[in-house]
Amino acid sequence: MLPERLKEWVENETVRSTDAAFAALLAEQGGETDETVLLLAAIVSRQVGDGHIRLNLTNIQPTGEAPLSWLASLNPADLEKKLSESSIVQTTLNTGTQPLVWDKPYLYLRRYWANEQLIKAALNERLRAPPIEISDLRERLDHLFPFTNEQPDWQRVACALASRSRFTLITGGPGTGKTHTVLRILGLLQAVRYDTHPNQPLRIRLAAPTGKAAARLGESISAGIDALPLPEAVRQTIPQEPTTLHRLLGPRPNSRLFQHNRQNPLHADVVVVDEASMIDQEMTARLLDALRAETILILIGDKDQLAAVEAGAVLGELCEGADDGNYSKATCAWLTKASGDDVSPWQSDNGTDLQQHIVKLRKSHRFNHSSGIGALAEAVRLEQGARLTELLQDDDTSTGLLELRHPLDNRLETAALAGYRGYLETLAQKRPGESDYAQLTAWVREVLNAFNQYQVLAVIRNGPLGVNGLNERIAKRLAAEGLISKGQGWFEGRPVMVTRNDYELGLTNGDVGICLSVQLPDEKEPRLRVAFEQSNNRVRLFLPSQLETVESVFAMTVHKSQGSEFNDVLVVLPETMPPQHRREVLYTAITRARASSWIAQLPSPLPHFG
């Protein structure tokens, strides 16, 4: 029987029914009878649902939520005794296969504890590996990064540190040049290899968590590779077609496991993973488990961006202290010699081994931190509520506030109409007649590019200010204006996002396509087909009946927008902001834009931070 207190929590929606079911399973099959242990099991399960891999059992602050208030009221000595005596809890004093693990001061579900141990061990092995030595490193860096008076050049610092290590993490906000830096790291490593083994280039694999993020990484690499100041023979050895992490590791059908693991590691000398903030703990563990000890791993991501949907904000935890650098005296001295950069202002006697392998790129080449989107993002990142409000109310046209009178205020649809009119007019006015396939694909690319100029972003899924309600409202308004034929079902102009990997079709979670009326050269009449642009500018067309897991994306969640860039965004905030990751949600949403980022909200205070 479930404790009455747990039933109350389920009724009050402070824990989920699945959390209670987990506790019930531990009682029925695990034989647990202690009410406190069962309640703790439900709470740690709920923590995982909220994106946390563990529950801290010390310094609990009473809040309005019943479970945490109950937890704060417990006697620490009694709590320790109950956990130590429970047959379903593993402690540091016993080992086994218990479903819960108490590793003071944290309580885990076993799977997340095991993943954490694997990640720690794998990273420590890389951090302890002997450094890679490049005798003429300073000369090579000077060639890749012409020296300037701006000190330090964090891109050069990142390249220097990455050249000597089996693990490097490069973080930084939008426009700080993360991909630009990684391209030069790859160029440096391949150039060194070419000098000794010209016919055996390093095997480099590029990956990202989603298909969209992988495509953007490929576009960035392709756009910058010709400007790389290295011989053509070296540039040709740098791959330009990233893949998703799932494809890289090789998913096994109907399983959480992958083909590549410790027994069957990846055949790669260098692995680069972009948008690492989107990688959850489980995937991080599987990636590290699939790498040979000598493989160089480079992670790229924005530590301030929204974490993965699944549990475990790995990048955020690894980057703790990155703002302060925390470089040791030895690291500072090595950098001065190897690259000529002075990072002594970021020196600390308390820097960890891990922090010597992390670089934060600090200069944005896209945003000015004193105005516009850059200033708005910085106010959110630093949780400066007053500054945020001030920025939204000034005269800068790149940011602004659309105050809604009520949730169904039609000014939302009006704003979306102005934003989406461009791609629909491109669709209608530039449609090719009976033409060859080249003209058809050129039109498809132009339509897709026009659509990607603007995006409505939402924080929640349901309700009039959620993704589902906004998609319906925007489609109806576009239909009323005659820009699309109807507001539901399949119609020309409907933008859709793939919501689950479909390896049979070659589509991945996050891919966005547009439904178009297309007449192929060998057909007598047009048919509705959904067009996707994939790597190497390749256009692929699918019948709507082939796509089982897609949804309209006139509005998409902030989570789904990760890895994307748009010219302009409209961020629609709900009536109340969910407490989880509110800073990261708003920061991620604002920084999806290159030119303008507007916020739509009801007349209530902007998200309270803290």
N, C-alpha and C positions, 0 to 999 in steps of 0.2 A: 504494500500500500504506500502511495506517495504521501509525504508529510503534508499536513493541511496548509502550512505556510507556503509550500511550493505551489499548491493549487491556487492559492490567493495571488501569488506572483504571476501565474499564467493568466488568470482572469484580469489582472491589472495590466497585463502586457509588458511587464518588466522583465520577464523571461519568455522565451518562445515555447510553444508546445513541443518542438523538437528537443529543446533542452530538458524539459520534464521527461520526455520519452527516454532520453539517455540515462537520466537518473533512475527511471523505472527499470531499465535494462540492467543496471548495476545492482539493483535490489533483487530482481528476479533471478538473473543468471550469475551474478557475482556474489550473491549472498550477503550484500551489505545491509546492515540494519540500523546503523547510526544515522540519525536525522541530519546532524551537522555535516557529515561527509557527503550525504546525498545532495544536500543543498549546495555545498561547495562544488560538487560535480556539475550541477545545473548552471551555476554561475560561471565556471570556467568554460563550459560549452557556449554560453552566451557571449563570453569574451571573444571566442573564436568567431562567432557570428558577426561581431562588431569589428573584426579585423585584427584582433590582438592574439598573440600566440600563447600568452601566459596570464596568470592572475597573481598580482603582488599581494601577499598576505600580511604585509607590514605597513604601518602608517596609513591605514585606510581612513579616508575623510568621510564623515557622515554627509550624505546628500539627500535630496528629495527622493531618490530611488530606493525602494524598500530593500532590495538585496544588499546594496552597499552599506546601508544604514545598519542592517542586521549584522553584516560582517564586521563593521566597526565596533559593535557592542560585545563581540566575543572576547573571552579571556584568552590571551595568547598562549598561556601554559596549557589550558584545557584544549585549545585548538591543536597545539603540537602533539599532545598525548593522543588525541583521537586519530590524527593522521598517521602517527607512528604505529598505532595498533591496528589500523585498517588493513584488511587483506587485499583491497583493490588499489592500494596506494604504494608505489615504490618510493623509497627514500634513499638518501645517500648511504644508509646503513644496510640496505638490502637490495637485491637485484632480482630481476624476473621479467615478466611480461604483463605486469599490472596495467590497467587502462589509464590510471592517473600516476603522475610522477611529481613528487615533492622535492624540488631542488631549491633549498632555502635561498631567498624568501619566496620563491615562485612555485605555483601549482600549475601543472601542464596536463593537457591530454598527451598520451604517450607519443603519438606520431609527431607532434610539434616539438617535443623535447628531443626526440631522436634526430629530427631534421636539424635542430639547433646544434646538437653535438657534432653532426657531420659537417656542417658549415664551418664551425669553429676549428675543427681538426684540419679540414682541407685548406682553409685560409692560413692557419698557422704553419702548415707545411710549406706553403708558398712564400710566406714571409721569412721563413728560416733558410730558404734556398740561397746558395751562394750568388752574389750579384753577377750580372752579365757585364763583362768589361769590353768597351769599345775604345780602342787606343786614340783614335782621332775624333772623338765625340764632339769636342768644342768646334772643330772645323766644320763638321757636318751640320751642327746646329746653326752655326753662323750662316751657312748656305741656305738652310730651310727657313730661318727666321732672321732676316736682316736686323742687326742690332739697332735699337733706338735708345733714346735717353729715358724712356718711360721704364721705370723699374718697380718691381720686377715684371718681366714679360711672362705672365702665368702660362701662356700657351707653350712657350719654350721650356718653362719649368716642368710642365706636364710631360712634354716630349723627353726631356732629360731623365726624369724619374722612371718613365715607362721603358726607357731603353735598357735599364739595368735590372728590371724586376720581372718576376713571373706573375705579378698581380699589380694592377694599377686601377684606381677609381678616379674618374674625372667628372666633377660635378660643376654646375653653373647654370645660371638662368638663361632665358631665351636670348639668342643673339650674341652669346659670349664666345662662340666659335668652337664648340665642343667637337663637331664633325670635322671642321677645318684642322683642328689639332690632331685628331685621330688619323686623318689622312696623312699628315706629315709623320706621325709615328710609324705608320705602316710603310711609308716611303723610306724612312730611315732604316728600318729593320730589313726591308727587302734590298736596299742599296748595299748594306753591309754584307748580306748573304750573297748578293750578286758578285761582289768583288772576290769571293772565295769559291763559290759554287754557282757559276753563271747558268748552268743547265739544271739546277735543282732549287728553284725558288721556294721560299717558305709557303707552306700550305695555310692560307688565311681563310677563315670562315667568318662571315658577317651575319649577325642575327638581331632580331628585335622581337618583343613579345607578341605583336600583332602584325597582320599583313600590311595594314596601313602604315605602321611605324617602319616596317622593313622597306616598304616602297619609298618612303621619304628619305630613309638613310641612303638607299641606292641612288636617288635623285641628287642628293647632296654630294655623294662621292663622285658621281658622273660629272656633275657640274664643276667640280673643283680639280679633277685629276689632270686636266690639260695644263693647269697653271702650276702644277707641282714642279719645282726646279730640279728635276732629275732626268736622267736619260730615258728615252722612249722605251728601251728594253726593260727598265725597272718599272716604269708606269704600267706597262702591259701586264705585269705580274700581280697587280693589285685588283682584286675582284670588285665588280660593280653591281652584283646581283645578290643582295642579302636575302635571307630566308627567315621564317618565323622560328622561334626557339623550339616549338613542337616538331616542326619539320627537321630541324637540325639534329634533334635527339632521336627522332624516329619513333613516333607513338605506336604502341602495340594495341591492336583492336580490343575494345571492351576491357581496358586495363588502365591503371594509373601509371604503369611502368613504361619504360622506353627501351628501344633496342640498344642504345648506347648507355653503358654503365661502367662500373669499375672493371668488370670482366671483359667488356667489349668497348674500350674507350674510343672517342672520336679520333679520326686520323687528321689531326690539325696541329700546326705549330703555333698558330696565333688564333685566338677567338675573340672577336669584338662584339659586345652586346650593347645596343643603343636602347634608350628609354628604359633604363634599369629600374626607375622608380615604379614601373608597372609590374615588376617581377615579384611574385609572392615567395614566401619561404619555401614551399614545396618545390617550386620550379628551380629556385636557387640551389637547393640541395641536390636535385637531379642533375643540374648542369655541372656542378663541381664534382659530383660523383662520376661523371662521364669524361672528365679531362685527365690526360696523362700528367704526371708530376712536372714534366718539362714544358708543357704547353703554356704559352703566355696568355693570360686572361686580362682583357681590358673592359671595364664596365664604364658606360657613359650615362649620365642622367642628371636631372634637376632634383636635388634633395628636398626642395621646398614644394615640389609638385605632389599632387594627390597620389597616395600609395595604391598598391594593388587592390583589386576587388576582393581576392581571397586573403586569408590571414597572413600577416607577416610583412611589416614595412621594412624590408631588409636594407634597402639603400639608405633610408633615413637613419637607421640604427648604425650602419657602418660609417656614415658621415658625421656622427656626433663629434662636435668640436671642430668641424672643417672650417667654419667661419674664422676661427682663431689660428688656423694653421697647425700650431702645436708641433713644429718641426724641432728635432733635436739639434744640438750644437754640431754633431757630426754630419747630419743631413745638410744643414746650412753651409758648412764648410765645403762639402762635396759639390753642392750646387754652384757655389762661387767659382770653384775650379772647373767644373764640367761645362757650365753654361754661361758663366759670367753674371748670373742673376743674384741679387742680394735679397734673401728672404729673412734676414735676421729680425725684422720687426715682428715676424710671426714665429719666433723661436720660443720654446718652452722647455723647462727642465722636466715637465711631467708628460711629455708627448708619448703616446703608445707606439708600439711597433707598427700597428696598422696605420696610424696617422702619417707615417713617413711615406706611405704609398698612395696618399689621397691628395688631389689638387683641386682647389676651387678656382675656376675661371671667374674673374671679378669685374671685367670690363665688358659692358654690353655694346655691341656694334649696331644694335637695332633700336634700342630704347635709350632715352635720356632719363636718368634717374631723378632729375629735378622737375620733370613735367610729363604730361601725357600718360600713356600706358605704363611706362617704366616707373613713374612716381606712384601710380595707383597700385601696381604690383608690389612695390617696396613698402607702401603703407600697410598692405595686407600682410606681407611676409613678417613685418615687425609688429603686427597687431596694433597699429595706431588708428583706432577708430575715429578719433576727431579729425586726423589728417585725411583719412579716407573720405569722410563726409565733405570736408573742405574741397578736396580735389574734384569730387563729382559735381560740385556746385559752381566751379569756376567757369571761365569762358573757353577753355580748351576744347576744341571740337573733336579731338581724338578720344575723349572720354565724356561721359555724361550720365545723368540719371533720368529715367522715365518713371515718374511716380504714377502708379495705377490707382484709379479711384475705387476699384473693386476687382475681384479675381477675374471677372468676365469682361473687363474693360477692353473695348474693341481697338484701342490704340496699339495694343500688342499686335493684332492682325495687320493693322495699317503699317506698322514698322516692318513686319515680316514681308508684307506685300512689296514695299519699296526695296527690300533687300534681295528678294527672289525674282523680281520682275526681269532683271538682266539676263539670267540664264534661260528663262522661258522665251524671251524675245529672241535670243540667240538661236534657240531651238527652232522657232517658227520662221524667222526671217532668213536664216542661212542654211536652211535645209537643202541638200543637193537634190537635183532631179534624178532621172534615170542616168546613173553614172557608174563609174568603176568603183572598185572597193576602196581605192586610195582616197578618193573624194569623200566617200562615206565615213571612213575612219577619221579623216581630218575634221569632219563636222562633229563626230562623236567626241573627239578630244576637246574641241572648242566648247561644246556644251558642258562637259564634265568640268573643265577648267572654270567656266563661268559660274557653275553651281558652287564650286569650292571657294568663291570669293566671299561668301556670306554664310553665317550659320547662327541659328538660334540654339542656345544651350540652356538646359534646365537641370535643376539639382535633384528633383524627385521624379518618379515615374507616373504617379496617379494624381487625379484632380485637375482642375482647370489650368493650374500653373505647372503641371507636370508634363512629361514628354507625351504621354498618350493624349491628354486633353489638348495640348498645343498643336500636335500633328493634325488632329481632327479640325480644330478651329482654323488653322492656317490653310488647310486644303479646301475647306468650305469657302473661305474668302477668295482664294485664287480662282476657284470655280465660278464664284459669283461675278468676278471681274472678267471672266472669259479667257483666262490665261491657261486653264486646264479644262478638260471636258467634264470631269466629275470629281467629287471629293472623297471617294472611297473605292476600294477594290483596285484593280490594275488599270492605269490610264497613262497616256503619254505625258511625260514630265515628272512622273512620280520618282522621287529619290528614295533609294532603299539601302539599308545596311545589312550585311551578312552578320548574323548573331552567333553562328557556330561554325567551326572549321568544317569544310566539305572538301576532303582531299580527293574525292572522285572527280569533282568539277574543277579542282584547282583553285578554290576560293577559301579565304580565311576570315576568321572573326574580325570584323572592323572594316572589311572592304566595302566601299560605297559605289553604287551604280545608279544609272538613270534609265527609266523605262522609256523607250523610244519606238516610234512607228518606223520600221525599217523595211525597205524592199531590197533584197539582195539581187545581184545581177542576174541570177538564174531563176528568179521568182516572178510571178505574174502580178502580184499585188503585195502591198506592205503588210507586215505582221508586227505585233508588239514584241519587242525583245528588250532585255535588260543589258545595258552596255557597261562594261567595266574596263578601266585602263590598268594594265598590269606592268610588270617590269619591262624595260626596253621599249616603252611606248607602245606595247602590244595591246590592241583592243580585242576584247572577247565579248561575244553576244550569246545570251541565253534566253530561251523561252521562259516566261514567267512560271510555267508549270514545273520547270526544273529546279526552281528555287524554293525549298521548303522552309528555310529558317532565315527570313528577312523581315525587316520592319521599316516603316516609313521614317525618314529622317529630315523632315522640315525642321524638326527639333530633335536634338539628341542629348543624352545625359552628358554631364561633364566628364564622367568616367570614360565614356565611349569616345570623347573628343581627344583623349590623350594620344600623343603621337601625330596630331594634325595641326595644321596652320591654316588660318583663313585671313582674308584681308580685313573683314569687319565681323564682329560678333555682338549679339544681344544676349546678355545673361539674365535669365528670368529667375528671380529668387522666390521661394515659396513663402507662404504667410509666416511660417516659423522655420528658421534654419535648423536642420538636424544637428545635434551637438557634435557628432563624430566628424572629425577632420574638417570643420567649417573653414578654418584658415586655408588649408590645402585646397579645398574645393574652389573657393573664390579665387585664389592665386592661380590655379590651373586654368580656370575659365577665362579670366582676364588676359592671361598671357597666350591664349590661342590666337589672338589677333595680331596682325602686323600694323594696321593703320588706325582702327578705332574699336574701342571696347566700351559698350554701354550696358548699364544695369537697369533692369526693370523690376520694380518692387512696389508693394503696397505702402501706404504712408505710415510706416513704423520704422523704428531704428534699424540701421544697417546691422549686420551680424555682430553680436557682442563677442569679443575675443576674450579668451582666458578660461 
